[in-house]
Amino acid sequence: MEQAVSVDDVKMETVPYLKPGDEAELRIKGFNLGNLIASYNGQDGTLWPWGLRVNIHVMNREMSRVAVGQATLRMISADSRLRAK
Amino acid sequence: MYIKPRQWAIFLVACSFVASCARDHRARGTDLSSTEQKSAPIIKSVEIVEQDVALASATSKKLEEWKDSGDPKLSRLPNFDVVVVLQNISASSVQDADFIALTTIDFVVAPTYLYQGDVRKILPNGNWSRRFQSMM
């Protein structure tokens, strides 16, 4: 069985110019997973999105990936949902 | 001192060869400088943070775990931002090109009864994807 997960997750920011040794903080804004949570909100549902992983791909002009990074968010299901099955 | 025509010819050929080598060396040097000094940023850290409601807020709360309350009216995952720290670790100030950062998100979707709902056991054994895939 397969169930597609629809989330608006593809966002893009330009990387600022960096001098040698310099660091820059890039903030990619506006992720909203309300639709995802709502789609698994049924009290008698048995599926839950347990983890969310954001992947960052730094690409050059030729669309070749030059760096990649990830961050993970653990998503704990409600106790009532765990008791449902 | 008399220099024979044959010696002149050898001398001129030798001069020509040395000049040619010098030109090649300069050309290679130019090429190397344009390729070796290229640089690309590295990613030092990636964090998921709660979205700033107040723009004046100096710090954002890092999100590592979120618990659903079970109440549809209360269980709202906060909107979030992603903060990426990039660094140029090369000695060159010549950046290879313009760079862009793209984001994608994937999930582990699994039954609630799996591993008695222990998220720390589910995630290492899960399939990160955009689709639910049975783990059993």
Backbone of each chain as ProteinMPNN parsed JSONL, in Angstrom:
{"seq_chain_A": "MEQAVSVDDVKMETVPYLKPGDEAELRIKGFNLGNLIASYNGQDGTLWPWGLRVNIHVMNREMSRVAVGQATLRMISADSRLRAK", "coords_chain_A": {"N_chain_A": [[0.848, -1.188, 0.0], [0.514, 2.21, -0.795], [0.789, 5.641, 0.037], [0.586, 8.877, -0.992], [2.384, 11.787, 0.073], [1.623, 15.059, 0.313], [3.248, 18.032, 0.255], [4.254, 21.41, 0.415], [7.329, 21.972, -0.231], [9.601, 22.672, -1.667], [11.885, 25.099, -1.845], [13.806, 28.053, -2.576], [16.865, 29.825, -2.177], [19.231, 32.412, -2.766], [22.761, 32.109, -2.396], [24.801, 34.178, -0.476], [27.69, 36.176, -1.461], [30.85, 35.071, -0.318], [33.701, 35.891, 1.524], [37.082, 34.555, 1.949], [37.038, 32.275, 4.622], [34.839, 33.451, 5.726], [31.517, 33.365, 7.155], [28.064, 32.764, 6.521], [24.665, 33.247, 7.375], [21.826, 31.681, 6.333], [18.447, 32.042, 5.942], [15.697, 30.177, 5.375], [12.478, 30.609, 4.756], [9.114, 29.994, 5.983], [7.852, 27.364, 6.107], [5.155, 25.225, 6.163], [3.376, 22.776, 7.616], [0.79, 22.121, 8.034], [-1.185, 20.916, 6.421], [-0.174, 18.388, 6.082], [-0.211, 17.307, 8.701], [-2.929, 17.453, 9.18], [-3.856, 15.581, 7.381], [-3.244, 13.239, 8.597], [-4.777, 13.128, 10.818], [-6.927, 11.711, 11.664], [-8.843, 10.08, 14.111], [-9.086, 7.346, 14.127], [-7.155, 6.559, 12.476], [-4.184, 4.787, 11.457], [-1.705, 5.424, 10.576], [1.193, 7.482, 10.79], [3.217, 10.413, 10.452], [6.291, 10.03, 11.474], [8.751, 11.224, 11.432], [10.434, 14.097, 10.178], [12.433, 15.313, 7.622], [14.584, 17.784, 6.621], [16.198, 18.606, 3.692], [19.048, 20.197, 2.458], [20.292, 21.446, -0.483], [23.093, 22.693, -1.966], [23.649, 24.312, -4.905], [25.437, 24.877, -7.985], [25.729, 27.126, -10.851], [25.46, 25.399, -12.954], [23.755, 23.585, -12.024], [24.897, 21.566, -10.58], [25.436, 19.704, -7.677], [27.05, 21.038, -4.898], [27.25, 21.004, -2.194], [25.7, 19.459, 0.647], [23.204, 19.216, 3.177], [21.439, 18.292, 6.202], [18.566, 18.29, 8.393], [16.7, 17.04, 11.134], [13.412, 16.454, 12.372], [11.755, 15.084, 15.039], [8.584, 13.621, 15.292], [6.124, 13.187, 17.489], [3.507, 10.966, 18.027], [0.148, 11.453, 19.23], [-0.91, 10.194, 22.435], [-3.459, 9.117, 22.459], [-3.794, 8.316, 19.864], [-1.924, 6.327, 19.659], [-3.098, 4.409, 21.21], [-5.133, 3.623, 19.663], [-4.936, 1.399, 18.052]], "CA_chain_A": [[0.0, 0.0, 0.0], [1.271, 3.461, -0.82], [0.006, 6.852, 0.201], [1.448, 10.023, -1.295], [2.36, 12.879, 1.033], [1.726, 16.305, -0.448], [3.709, 19.16, 1.069], [4.95, 22.441, -0.352], [8.629, 21.939, 0.457], [10.728, 23.09, -2.502], [12.117, 26.535, -1.76], [15.133, 28.397, -3.079], [17.47, 31.094, -1.769], [20.58, 32.571, -3.32], [23.825, 32.131, -1.38], [25.551, 35.436, -0.621], [29.129, 36.076, -1.712], [31.595, 34.846, 0.923], [35.161, 36.034, 1.499], [37.72, 33.389, 2.58], [36.837, 32.148, 6.068], [33.582, 34.075, 6.154], [30.317, 32.552, 7.294], [26.804, 33.481, 6.29], [23.483, 32.52, 7.82], [20.763, 31.748, 5.335], [17.177, 31.643, 6.569], [14.689, 29.819, 4.37], [11.295, 30.83, 5.586], [7.727, 29.734, 5.61], [7.415, 25.976, 5.923], [3.895, 24.991, 6.859], [3.004, 21.374, 7.421], [-0.575, 21.935, 8.529], [-1.912, 19.956, 5.574], [0.348, 17.042, 6.356], [-0.726, 16.846, 9.995], [-4.375, 17.27, 9.039], [-4.163, 14.365, 6.628], [-3.044, 12.079, 9.485], [-5.381, 13.515, 12.084], [-8.092, 10.893, 11.986], [-8.684, 9.387, 15.394], [-8.956, 5.907, 13.944], [-6.087, 6.295, 11.514], [-3.067, 4.067, 12.069], [-0.435, 5.899, 10.021], [1.627, 8.764, 11.36], [4.552, 10.834, 9.987], [7.12, 10.017, 12.685], [9.935, 12.072, 11.293], [10.488, 15.039, 9.049], [13.841, 15.616, 7.345], [14.808, 18.861, 5.647], [17.453, 18.449, 2.944], [19.529, 21.434, 1.807], [21.214, 21.177, -1.572], [23.707, 23.902, -2.529], [23.901, 24.027, -6.315], [26.064, 25.95, -8.756], [24.938, 27.559, -12.011], [25.213, 24.248, -13.843], [22.866, 22.696, -11.267], [25.635, 20.479, -9.947], [25.385, 19.876, -6.234], [28.379, 21.247, -4.337], [27.191, 20.722, -0.749], [24.381, 18.977, 1.075], [23.04, 19.155, 4.633], [20.121, 17.805, 6.622], [18.123, 18.44, 9.783], [15.574, 16.133, 11.359], [12.456, 16.766, 13.436], [10.974, 13.925, 15.472], [7.176, 13.999, 15.47], [5.556, 12.169, 18.376], [2.06, 10.838, 17.894], [-0.61, 11.59, 20.477], [-1.128, 8.931, 23.144], [-4.764, 8.575, 22.068], [-3.624, 7.656, 18.565], [-1.172, 5.091, 19.893], [-3.999, 3.425, 21.808], [-6.217, 3.347, 18.712], [-4.787, 0.061, 17.456]], "C_chain_A": [[0.887, 1.243, 0.0], [0.33, 4.644, -0.673], [0.934, 8.037, -0.024], [1.29, 11.088, -0.217], [2.583, 14.171, 0.26], [2.082, 17.466, 0.472], [4.469, 20.126, 0.169], [6.329, 22.638, 0.289], [9.795, 22.461, -0.368], [10.828, 24.615, -2.47], [13.561, 26.814, -2.169], [15.589, 29.741, -2.539], [18.831, 31.204, -2.44], [21.589, 32.67, -2.176], [24.613, 33.417, -1.556], [27.028, 35.177, -0.89], [29.868, 35.972, -0.378], [33.08, 35.055, 0.691], [35.779, 34.808, 2.163], [37.515, 33.403, 4.095], [35.525, 32.716, 6.562], [32.448, 33.064, 6.247], [29.098, 33.414, 6.98], [25.66, 32.598, 6.771], [22.364, 32.763, 6.824], [19.48, 31.263, 5.996], [16.147, 31.402, 5.473], [13.364, 29.717, 5.103], [10.036, 30.167, 5.047], [7.357, 28.301, 5.312], [6.167, 25.759, 6.77], [3.436, 23.573, 6.564], [1.602, 21.088, 7.947], [-1.348, 20.897, 7.734], [-1.46, 18.529, 5.85], [-0.245, 16.491, 7.651], [-2.223, 16.564, 9.879], [-4.702, 15.958, 8.336], [-3.94, 13.11, 7.469], [-3.738, 12.306, 10.821], [-6.589, 12.676, 12.468], [-7.867, 10.084, 13.245], [-8.517, 7.884, 15.218], [-7.897, 5.561, 12.888], [-4.923, 5.589, 12.193], [-1.721, 4.489, 11.491], [-0.092, 7.259, 10.623], [2.992, 9.127, 10.77], [5.487, 11.01, 11.196], [8.327, 10.948, 12.592], [9.856, 12.935, 10.055], [11.958, 15.388, 8.847], [13.922, 16.693, 6.277], [16.164, 18.64, 5.007], [17.81, 19.778, 2.282], [20.538, 21.035, 0.739], [21.774, 22.515, -2.058], [24.164, 23.554, -3.938], [24.637, 25.194, -6.965], [25.208, 26.277, -9.991], [24.608, 26.423, -12.969], [24.3, 23.223, -13.18], [23.58, 21.445, -10.787], [25.651, 20.744, -8.449], [26.795, 20.004, -5.686], [28.396, 21.011, -2.829], [25.781, 20.261, -0.409], [24.353, 18.922, 2.6], [21.618, 18.752, 4.979], [19.846, 18.174, 8.067], [16.854, 17.627, 9.944], [14.711, 16.62, 12.514], [11.685, 15.498, 13.765], [9.55, 14.389, 15.758], [6.474, 12.88, 16.24], [4.039, 12.162, 18.216], [1.393, 11.003, 19.255], [-0.833, 10.217, 21.102], [-2.438, 8.289, 22.698], [-4.661, 7.824, 20.736], [-2.865, 6.332, 18.728], [-2.069, 4.0, 20.459], [-5.042, 2.964, 20.813], [-6.135, 1.945, 18.149], [-4.53, -0.966, 18.542]], "O_chain_A": [[1.888, 1.306, 0.714], [-0.784, 4.64, -1.197], [1.944, 8.187, 0.664], [0.206, 11.271, 0.338], [3.622, 14.348, -0.376], [1.309, 17.833, 1.357], [5.222, 19.719, -0.716], [6.464, 23.396, 1.25], [10.879, 22.675, 0.175], [9.97, 25.321, -2.999], [14.421, 25.935, -2.116], [14.802, 30.684, -2.452], [19.505, 30.197, -2.655], [21.301, 33.244, -1.126], [25.052, 33.724, -2.665], [27.551, 34.104, -0.587], [29.556, 36.69, 0.572], [33.658, 34.472, -0.226], [35.081, 34.084, 2.873], [37.781, 34.402, 4.763], [35.142, 32.482, 7.708], [32.416, 32.06, 5.535], [29.114, 34.633, 7.156], [25.677, 31.379, 6.602], [22.01, 33.902, 6.52], [19.452, 30.167, 6.555], [15.778, 32.319, 4.738], [13.165, 28.851, 5.956], [9.912, 29.837, 3.867], [6.621, 28.039, 4.36], [6.145, 26.08, 7.958], [3.148, 23.217, 5.422], [1.271, 19.946, 8.266], [-2.082, 20.09, 8.305], [-2.26, 17.593, 5.851], [-0.719, 15.355, 7.696], [-2.723, 15.571, 10.406], [-5.697, 15.305, 8.651], [-4.398, 12.029, 7.095], [-3.335, 11.742, 11.838], [-7.206, 12.921, 13.504], [-6.813, 9.472, 13.419], [-7.89, 7.221, 16.045], [-7.773, 4.409, 12.471], [-4.701, 5.778, 13.389], [-0.69, 3.949, 11.892], [-0.97, 8.068, 10.921], [3.84, 8.251, 10.601], [5.454, 12.048, 11.857], [8.847, 11.396, 13.614], [9.289, 12.552, 9.032], [12.652, 15.722, 9.807], [13.398, 16.537, 5.174], [17.169, 18.503, 5.705], [16.973, 20.402, 1.629], [21.525, 20.361, 1.031], [21.019, 23.375, -2.512], [24.954, 22.632, -4.144], [24.485, 26.346, -6.557], [24.101, 25.761, -10.143], [23.617, 26.47, -13.698], [24.096, 22.128, -13.705], [22.963, 20.395, -10.606], [25.856, 21.877, -8.011], [27.65, 19.168, -5.977], [29.468, 20.835, -2.25], [24.809, 20.617, -1.076], [25.362, 18.615, 3.235], [20.709, 18.857, 4.156], [20.766, 18.35, 8.865], [16.039, 17.529, 9.027], [15.22, 17.134, 13.51], [11.044, 14.905, 12.898], [9.34, 15.424, 16.391], [6.26, 11.783, 15.723], [3.383, 13.203, 18.263], [1.994, 10.729, 20.294], [-0.933, 9.21, 20.401], [-2.524, 7.067, 22.572], [-5.352, 6.83, 20.514], [-3.131, 5.354, 18.029], [-1.84, 2.814, 20.224], [-5.769, 2.009, 21.084], [-7.16, 1.357, 17.803], [-4.377, -2.152, 18.246]]}, "seq_chain_B": "MYIKPRQWAIFLVACSFVASCARDHRARGTDLSSTEQKSAPIIKSVEIVEQDVALASATSKKLEEWKDSGDPKLSRLPNFDVVVVLQNISASSVQDADFIALTTIDFVVAPTYLYQGDVRKILPNGNWSRRFQSMM", "coords_chain_B": {"N_chain_B": [[85.687, 38.14, -33.701], [84.684, 35.43, -35.594], [81.565, 34.155, -36.531], [80.147, 31.254, -37.628], [77.719, 30.715, -40.237], [76.154, 28.404, -39.733], [76.353, 28.128, -36.968], [75.027, 30.45, -36.193], [72.47, 29.795, -37.048], [71.845, 27.622, -35.385], [71.872, 28.939, -32.922], [69.736, 30.767, -33.23], [67.568, 29.01, -33.512], [67.634, 27.814, -30.994], [67.064, 30.041, -29.351], [64.485, 30.609, -30.178], [63.161, 28.303, -29.32], [63.429, 28.481, -26.517], [61.959, 30.837, -26.025], [59.46, 29.995, -26.842], [58.898, 27.996, -24.942], [58.701, 29.576, -22.635], [56.438, 31.089, -23.231], [54.492, 29.075, -23.24], [54.622, 28.285, -20.562], [53.751, 30.586, -19.255], [51.15, 30.678, -20.187], [50.082, 28.293, -19.198], [50.244, 28.87, -16.489], [48.337, 30.919, -16.213], [45.991, 29.534, -16.754], [45.952, 27.707, -14.597], [45.69, 29.412, -12.421], [43.126, 30.289, -12.781], [41.584, 28.049, -12.384], [42.383, 26.739, -10.01], [41.825, 28.489, -7.989], [39.166, 28.52, -7.612], [36.238, 28.316, -5.596], [33.906, 26.838, -3.307], [31.086, 27.043, -1.159], [30.808, 25.462, 2.096], [28.489, 23.526, 4.05], [27.928, 24.311, 7.308], [26.07, 24.0, 9.382], [22.676, 22.934, 9.884], [19.51, 23.9, 10.867], [16.235, 23.394, 12.184], [13.915, 25.766, 12.946], [11.567, 27.517, 15.035], [9.197, 29.579, 13.48], [9.793, 33.034, 13.256], [7.663, 35.095, 14.949], [7.581, 37.666, 15.889], [9.367, 40.1, 14.311], [11.433, 41.38, 15.506], [12.57, 39.618, 17.178], [15.464, 38.19, 18.485], [16.545, 35.661, 18.795], [15.797, 32.32, 17.741], [13.734, 29.561, 18.511], [15.078, 26.395, 18.541], [13.901, 23.527, 16.869], [13.576, 20.213, 17.654], [11.972, 18.16, 18.331], [8.538, 17.394, 18.234], [5.395, 17.165, 19.762], [2.309, 15.696, 19.194], [-0.842, 16.742, 20.302], [-3.191, 15.398, 20.072], [-5.618, 16.571, 20.017], [-7.476, 17.978, 17.536], [-7.895, 20.725, 17.436], [-5.864, 21.81, 18.883], [-3.508, 20.574, 18.17], [-1.3, 21.692, 16.414], [1.284, 21.885, 14.248], [3.904, 24.068, 14.616], [4.56, 26.73, 12.304], [7.588, 26.72, 10.503], [11.03, 27.747, 10.062], [14.044, 27.263, 8.181], [17.36, 27.295, 9.114], [20.454, 27.841, 7.77], [23.929, 27.546, 8.018], [26.602, 28.691, 6.227], [29.949, 28.381, 4.979], [32.921, 29.745, 3.572], [35.614, 27.907, 3.101], [37.922, 27.958, 1.696], [41.065, 29.415, 0.594], [40.705, 31.286, -1.214], [39.304, 34.226, -2.572], [37.914, 34.204, -4.784], [34.967, 33.279, -5.973], [33.495, 30.372, -7.225], [31.104, 30.498, -8.713], [27.785, 31.865, -8.849], [25.749, 30.69, -6.245], [22.991, 28.595, -5.295], [20.611, 27.714, -2.774], [18.668, 24.943, -2.308], [15.692, 23.503, -1.016], [14.327, 20.419, 0.112], [11.859, 18.184, 1.435], [11.493, 15.213, 3.264], [9.895, 12.261, 4.67], [9.303, 9.914, 7.379], [6.826, 7.736, 7.303], [4.754, 5.733, 9.145], [2.987, 2.919, 10.647], [1.114, 3.542, 13.668], [1.374, 1.699, 15.637], [3.837, 0.564, 15.436], [6.871, -0.585, 16.846], [5.825, -0.046, 19.337], [5.226, 2.63, 19.191], [7.598, 4.013, 19.6], [9.52, 6.534, 18.759], [12.27, 6.813, 18.51], [13.126, 4.344, 17.822], [11.75, 3.872, 15.528], [12.535, 5.779, 13.558], [15.351, 5.255, 12.829], [14.995, 2.882, 11.463], [13.299, 3.404, 9.451], [11.975, 4.308, 6.165], [13.056, 7.02, 4.467], [11.164, 9.127, 2.621], [8.85, 10.439, 0.131], [6.588, 9.085, 0.221], [4.339, 6.825, 1.832], [5.67, 3.833, 2.85], [5.353, 0.484, 3.375], [6.76, -0.903, 6.286], [6.77, -3.379, 7.268]], "CA_chain_B": [[85.348, 36.715, -33.699], [83.818, 35.053, -36.712], [80.571, 33.117, -36.208], [79.726, 30.605, -38.863], [76.243, 30.729, -40.448], [75.537, 27.23, -39.104], [76.24, 28.417, -35.539], [73.935, 31.418, -36.075], [71.197, 29.091, -37.217], [71.593, 26.847, -34.154], [71.582, 29.916, -31.871], [68.38, 31.308, -33.427], [66.6, 27.946, -33.195], [67.621, 27.665, -29.54], [66.339, 31.193, -28.787], [63.076, 30.44, -30.505], [62.644, 27.23, -28.457], [63.318, 29.008, -25.148], [60.84, 31.785, -26.002], [58.23, 29.215, -26.949], [58.669, 27.375, -23.632], [58.28, 30.622, -21.699], [55.043, 31.424, -23.549], [53.656, 27.965, -22.758], [54.606, 28.298, -19.097], [52.87, 31.678, -18.829], [49.768, 30.308, -20.512], [49.624, 27.3, -18.215], [50.075, 29.569, -15.209], [47.065, 31.641, -16.236], [44.913, 28.555, -16.643], [45.924, 27.166, -13.25], [45.168, 30.381, -11.461], [41.675, 30.444, -12.918], [40.863, 26.858, -11.93], [42.692, 26.336, -8.648], [41.328, 29.42, -6.988], [37.717, 28.441, -7.48], [35.828, 27.861, -4.283], [32.483, 26.611, -3.103], [30.83, 27.052, 0.278], [30.402, 24.222, 2.761], [27.393, 23.71, 5.0], [28.398, 24.055, 8.671], [24.971, 23.496, 10.211], [21.293, 23.13, 9.422], [18.594, 23.8, 12.008], [14.823, 23.72, 12.009], [13.59, 26.693, 14.042], [10.213, 28.068, 15.009], [9.149, 30.795, 12.67], [9.726, 34.286, 14.018], [6.402, 35.837, 14.872], [8.011, 39.066, 15.992], [10.585, 40.269, 13.511], [12.505, 41.897, 16.361], [13.122, 38.518, 17.972], [16.873, 37.975, 18.12], [16.846, 34.229, 18.75], [14.689, 31.457, 17.383], [13.788, 28.304, 19.244], [15.393, 25.25, 17.692], [12.933, 22.44, 16.982], [14.107, 18.855, 17.419], [10.901, 17.205, 18.584], [7.213, 17.998, 18.396], [4.435, 16.139, 20.171], [0.922, 15.96, 18.839], [-1.694, 16.678, 21.502], [-4.333, 14.532, 19.81], [-6.791, 17.427, 19.831], [-7.294, 18.664, 16.253], [-7.895, 22.188, 17.592], [-4.617, 22.241, 19.535], [-2.296, 19.939, 17.621], [-0.865, 22.402, 15.213], [2.739, 21.993, 14.149], [4.205, 25.472, 14.321], [5.278, 27.019, 11.065], [9.01, 26.772, 10.839], [12.037, 28.191, 9.094], [15.275, 26.466, 8.195], [18.526, 28.181, 9.184], [21.644, 27.159, 7.258], [25.166, 28.332, 8.135], [27.539, 28.335, 5.159], [31.275, 28.981, 5.159], [33.924, 29.587, 2.519], [36.811, 27.436, 3.806], [39.098, 28.053, 0.827], [41.876, 30.621, 0.772], [40.453, 32.153, -2.35], [38.111, 35.07, -2.529], [37.251, 34.049, -6.074], [33.912, 32.278, -5.838], [33.323, 29.628, -8.467], [29.954, 31.048, -9.44], [26.705, 32.105, -7.909], [25.188, 29.44, -5.734], [21.647, 28.652, -4.737], [20.283, 26.653, -1.819], [17.344, 24.369, -2.554], [15.246, 22.611, 0.056], [13.29, 19.396, -0.086], [11.508, 17.545, 2.713], [10.922, 13.871, 3.196], [9.298, 11.802, 5.921], [9.094, 8.492, 7.664], [5.426, 7.516, 7.656], [4.655, 4.332, 9.557], [1.847, 2.675, 11.538], [1.305, 4.041, 15.036], [1.673, 0.592, 16.559], [5.182, 0.043, 15.187], [7.787, -0.418, 17.984], [5.01, 0.561, 20.418], [5.229, 4.084, 19.051], [8.876, 4.586, 20.039], [10.046, 7.247, 17.59], [13.731, 6.624, 18.417], [13.359, 3.063, 17.137], [11.108, 3.906, 14.208], [13.276, 6.583, 12.565], [16.534, 4.605, 12.221], [14.601, 1.742, 10.627], [12.289, 3.848, 8.491], [12.366, 4.722, 4.809], [12.812, 8.439, 4.248], [10.662, 9.312, 1.26], [7.637, 11.248, 0.043], [5.447, 8.165, 0.19], [4.303, 5.808, 2.862], [6.07, 2.511, 2.389], [5.203, -0.464, 4.471], [8.034, -1.34, 6.876], [6.61, -4.741, 7.793]], "C_chain_B": [[84.37, 36.422, -34.826], [82.871, 33.932, -36.293], [80.041, 32.567, -37.518], [78.202, 30.66, -38.998], [75.55, 29.567, -39.769], [75.343, 27.474, -37.6], [75.129, 29.436, -35.271], [72.583, 30.71, -36.139], [70.834, 28.313, -35.961], [71.193, 27.783, -33.016], [70.155, 30.436, -31.98], [67.302, 30.262, -33.099], [66.48, 27.774, -31.688], [66.85, 28.794, -28.882], [64.839, 31.047, -28.984], [62.43, 29.4, -29.583], [62.436, 27.735, -27.023], [62.135, 29.972, -25.039], [59.506, 31.059, -26.037], [57.884, 28.566, -25.612], [58.152, 28.4, -22.633], [56.812, 30.995, -21.928], [54.093, 30.343, -23.018], [53.501, 28.001, -21.247], [53.661, 29.39, -18.593], [51.409, 31.314, -19.06], [49.226, 29.303, -19.505], [49.374, 27.953, -16.864], [48.752, 30.294, -15.137], [45.901, 30.67, -16.044], [44.798, 28.028, -15.213], [45.309, 28.153, -12.275], [43.653, 30.495, -11.573], [40.923, 29.212, -12.455], [41.134, 26.548, -10.464], [42.086, 27.251, -7.61], [39.812, 29.372, -6.837], [37.36, 27.892, -6.1], [34.326, 27.661, -4.256], [32.237, 26.591, -1.609], [30.549, 25.651, 0.807], [29.268, 24.548, 3.722], [27.917, 23.355, 6.39], [27.294, 23.496, 9.551], [23.637, 23.769, 9.543], [20.393, 22.951, 10.64], [17.177, 24.111, 11.575], [14.453, 24.595, 13.195], [12.156, 27.161, 13.897], [10.234, 29.375, 14.25], [9.022, 32.01, 13.579], [8.37, 34.932, 13.837], [6.717, 37.328, 14.931], [9.334, 39.211, 15.253], [11.755, 40.73, 14.359], [13.168, 40.791, 17.171], [14.535, 38.177, 17.505], [17.188, 36.492, 17.977], [15.59, 33.449, 18.403], [14.861, 30.143, 18.114], [14.031, 27.165, 18.267], [14.369, 24.144, 17.931], [13.627, 21.117, 16.682], [13.015, 17.808, 17.565], [9.597, 17.97, 18.755], [6.24, 16.897, 18.733], [3.028, 16.592, 19.837], [0.065, 15.812, 20.089], [-2.863, 15.716, 21.316], [-5.61, 15.316, 19.617], [-6.599, 18.215, 18.535], [-7.234, 20.192, 16.372], [-6.56, 22.688, 18.153], [-3.362, 21.725, 18.828], [-1.907, 20.583, 16.302], [0.656, 22.5, 15.226], [3.072, 23.442, 13.803], [4.863, 25.616, 12.951], [6.757, 27.134, 11.409], [9.849, 27.3, 9.683], [13.22, 27.224, 9.176], [16.457, 27.437, 8.143], [19.775, 27.377, 8.789], [22.85, 28.086, 7.447], [26.152, 27.799, 7.103], [28.869, 29.025, 5.41], [32.131, 28.738, 3.924], [35.222, 29.193, 3.201], [38.063, 27.536, 2.943], [39.855, 29.351, 1.111], [41.59, 31.638, -0.322], [39.205, 32.992, -2.145], [37.363, 35.0, -3.85], [36.229, 32.928, -5.952], [33.641, 31.679, -7.204], [32.211, 30.22, -9.33], [28.938, 31.478, -8.399], [26.146, 30.763, -7.487], [23.767, 29.667, -5.245], [21.471, 27.497, -3.759], [18.845, 26.222, -2.071], [16.952, 23.479, -1.387], [14.264, 21.58, -0.474], [13.018, 18.785, 1.289], [11.05, 16.128, 2.438], [10.599, 13.381, 4.606], [9.514, 10.309, 6.116], [7.645, 8.379, 8.116], [5.271, 6.024, 7.955], [3.433, 4.156, 10.447], [2.158, 3.124, 12.963], [1.694, 2.927, 16.005], [3.102, 0.068, 16.409], [6.107, 0.369, 16.363], [7.081, 0.262, 19.161], [5.067, 2.096, 20.38], [6.51, 4.751, 19.525], [9.577, 5.223, 18.832], [11.554, 7.027, 17.414], [14.088, 5.273, 17.806], [12.805, 3.108, 15.709], [11.994, 4.626, 13.189], [14.518, 5.892, 11.99], [16.176, 3.467, 11.272], [13.617, 2.136, 9.524], [12.868, 4.184, 7.134], [12.027, 6.195, 4.645], [12.37, 8.623, 2.8], [9.469, 10.27, 1.289], [6.398, 10.368, 0.034], [5.51, 7.248, 1.399], [4.712, 4.485, 2.234], [6.027, 1.569, 3.57], [6.563, -0.928, 4.965], [7.943, -2.781, 7.356], [6.806, -5.76, 6.688]], "O_chain_B": [[83.353, 37.099, -34.975], [83.298, 32.901, -35.773], [79.56, 33.297, -38.384], [77.483, 30.652, -37.999], [74.439, 29.737, -39.267], [74.325, 27.091, -37.025], [74.392, 29.333, -34.291], [71.675, 31.009, -35.365], [69.686, 28.326, -35.517], [70.292, 27.472, -32.237], [69.444, 30.541, -30.981], [66.274, 30.575, -32.499], [65.382, 27.61, -31.157], [66.068, 28.557, -27.962], [64.04, 31.321, -28.089], [61.303, 29.583, -29.122], [61.413, 27.459, -26.396], [61.39, 29.925, -24.06], [58.551, 31.444, -25.362], [56.727, 28.577, -25.191], [57.243, 28.099, -21.858], [56.046, 31.191, -20.984], [53.05, 30.638, -22.435], [52.414, 27.783, -20.712], [52.886, 29.184, -17.659], [50.545, 31.604, -18.233], [48.1, 29.418, -19.021], [48.406, 27.626, -16.177], [48.104, 30.285, -14.09], [44.963, 30.932, -15.291], [43.697, 27.911, -14.675], [44.51, 27.782, -11.415], [42.972, 30.766, -10.584], [39.732, 29.305, -12.156], [40.224, 26.138, -9.743], [41.856, 26.838, -6.473], [39.242, 30.1, -6.024], [38.104, 27.099, -5.521], [33.582, 28.225, -5.058], [33.109, 26.158, -0.855], [30.11, 24.769, 0.068], [29.105, 25.69, 4.151], [28.312, 22.213, 6.624], [27.542, 22.616, 10.376], [23.49, 24.7, 8.752], [20.507, 21.958, 11.36], [16.94, 24.967, 10.723], [14.66, 24.196, 14.341], [11.601, 27.199, 12.799], [11.167, 30.17, 14.365], [8.251, 32.013, 14.539], [7.971, 35.274, 12.724], [6.206, 38.13, 14.15], [10.302, 38.513, 15.552], [12.915, 40.514, 14.008], [14.214, 41.009, 17.782], [14.782, 37.916, 16.328], [18.002, 36.105, 17.138], [14.474, 33.857, 18.725], [15.978, 29.666, 18.316], [13.294, 26.989, 17.297], [14.014, 23.861, 19.075], [14.191, 20.924, 15.605], [13.105, 16.715, 17.006], [9.563, 19.051, 19.344], [6.232, 15.839, 18.104], [2.615, 17.708, 20.151], [0.232, 14.858, 20.849], [-3.46, 15.267, 22.295], [-6.592, 14.78, 19.103], [-5.678, 19.025, 18.431], [-6.623, 20.87, 15.546], [-6.173, 23.835, 17.93], [-2.301, 22.348, 18.878], [-2.171, 20.052, 15.224], [1.24, 23.125, 16.112], [2.578, 23.978, 12.812], [5.613, 24.748, 12.505], [7.117, 27.598, 12.49], [9.443, 27.299, 8.521], [13.356, 26.466, 10.137], [16.546, 28.284, 7.254], [20.097, 26.363, 9.408], [22.801, 29.261, 7.083], [26.494, 26.616, 7.102], [28.917, 30.115, 5.981], [32.076, 27.673, 3.311], [35.875, 30.036, 3.815], [39.158, 27.228, 3.413], [39.349, 30.254, 1.777], [42.173, 32.723, -0.343], [38.194, 32.527, -1.618], [36.326, 35.639, -4.028], [36.595, 31.758, -5.838], [33.566, 32.387, -8.208], [32.379, 30.412, -10.534], [29.216, 31.453, -7.2], [26.081, 29.822, -8.279], [23.392, 30.767, -4.841], [22.096, 26.445, -3.896], [17.924, 27.039, -2.05], [17.796, 22.778, -0.83], [13.481, 21.846, -1.386], [13.853, 18.865, 2.19], [10.306, 15.877, 1.49], [10.978, 14.002, 5.599], [9.848, 9.564, 5.195], [7.281, 8.868, 9.186], [5.609, 5.171, 7.134], [2.893, 5.141, 10.952], [3.306, 3.092, 13.405], [2.272, 3.184, 17.061], [3.527, -0.788, 17.185], [6.117, 1.509, 16.829], [7.686, 1.051, 19.887], [4.969, 2.76, 21.412], [6.505, 5.945, 19.824], [10.153, 4.526, 17.996], [12.056, 7.054, 16.29], [15.206, 5.073, 17.332], [13.334, 2.461, 14.805], [12.181, 4.133, 12.077], [14.725, 5.934, 10.777], [16.956, 3.125, 10.383], [13.162, 1.287, 8.758], [14.08, 4.325, 6.97], [10.857, 6.578, 4.678], [13.113, 8.311, 1.869], [9.128, 10.832, 2.33], [5.284, 10.86, -0.143], [6.583, 6.94, 1.918], [4.164, 4.074, 1.211], [6.599, 1.838, 4.626], [7.422, -1.305, 4.168], [8.94, -3.345, 7.806], [6.711, -6.962, 6.933]]}, "name": "protein", "num_of_chains": 2, "seq": "MEQAVSVDDVKMETVPYLKPGDEAELRIKGFNLGNLIASYNGQDGTLWPWGLRVNIHVMNREMSRVAVGQATLRMISADSRLRAKMYIKPRQWAIFLVACSFVASCARDHRARGTDLSSTEQKSAPIIKSVEIVEQDVALASATSKKLEEWKDSGDPKLSRLPNFDVVVVLQNISASSVQDADFIALTTIDFVVAPTYLYQGDVRKILPNGNWSRRFQSMM"}
